Amino acid sequence: MESFSGTVPTGWSANNNSLVEKDSTQGNVHSGQSSVRLKDNAVLTQNIAINGGCYYELSFFARGNGAQVQLEATVT
């Protein structure tokens, strides 16, 4: 999440760009220089091509603020 096209990280898509913003606040960044702040009902997706027979390790860091924070991560 270091490179952005407008408010959305490069290589990612959002359901509504106005619900996504770059965040570089200390404590909100896990590694690197920036992270993404998602507002209510924001959906951030990334499609990647994989090769059969290869090993892939996927990981992410999420931090929620507020009383009713919900996160859903899906790998298809």
C-alpha positions in Angstrom: 0.0 0.0 0.0 2.8 2.4 -0.9 1.7 3.5 -4.3 -1.7 5.1 -4.9 -3.8 6.1 -7.9 -5.9 8.8 -6.4 -7.2 7.5 -3.1 -6.9 3.8 -4.0 -3.7 1.7 -3.8 -2.2 0.8 -7.2 -3.4 -2.6 -8.4 -6.5 -2.5 -6.2 -10.2 -1.6 -6.9 -12.8 0.0 -4.7 -16.6 -0.1 -4.8 -16.5 3.7 -4.2 -13.2 5.6 -4.3 -14.6 8.3 -1.9 -14.7 5.6 0.8 -11.0 4.9 0.6 -8.1 7.1 1.6 -4.4 6.8 2.1 -3.3 6.9 5.8 0.3 7.4 7.0 -0.6 8.1 10.7 1.8 6.4 13.1 0.1 3.4 14.7 -2.1 2.8 11.7 0.8 1.7 9.5 2.0 -1.9 10.1 5.0 -1.8 7.8 6.2 0.6 5.1 5.1 4.2 5.0 1.3 4.1 4.4 -1.9 2.1 4.9 -5.5 2.4 3.7 -8.3 3.8 5.7 -11.7 2.4 4.7 -14.9 4.2 5.6 -18.3 2.4 6.3 -19.3 0.0 3.5 -16.0 0.3 1.6 -15.0 -2.7 -0.4 -11.4 -3.0 -1.5 -10.5 -5.9 -3.9 -7.4 -7.2 -5.7 -7.3 -9.8 -8.4 -4.0 -11.6 -9.0 -3.0 -14.3 -11.4 -1.5 -17.4 -9.9 0.3 -20.4 -11.4 -0.8 -23.9 -10.6 1.6 -26.1 -8.6 3.2 -23.1 -7.0 3.2 -22.1 -3.3 1.7 -18.7 -2.3 1.6 -17.1 1.1 -1.0 -14.5 1.6 -1.1 -12.2 4.7 -2.6 -8.9 5.8 -2.8 -6.7 8.8 -6.1 -5.1 9.8 -6.9 -2.6 12.6 -10.4 -1.5 13.4 -11.5 1.7 15.3 -15.0 2.1 16.7 -17.7 0.2 18.5 -18.9 -1.9 15.6 -16.0 -2.8 13.4 -16.4 -5.6 10.9 -13.9 -7.1 8.5 -14.3 -9.8 5.9 -11.4 -11.2 4.0 -12.1 -13.7 1.2 -9.7 -15.7 -1.0 -11.3 -17.4 -4.0 
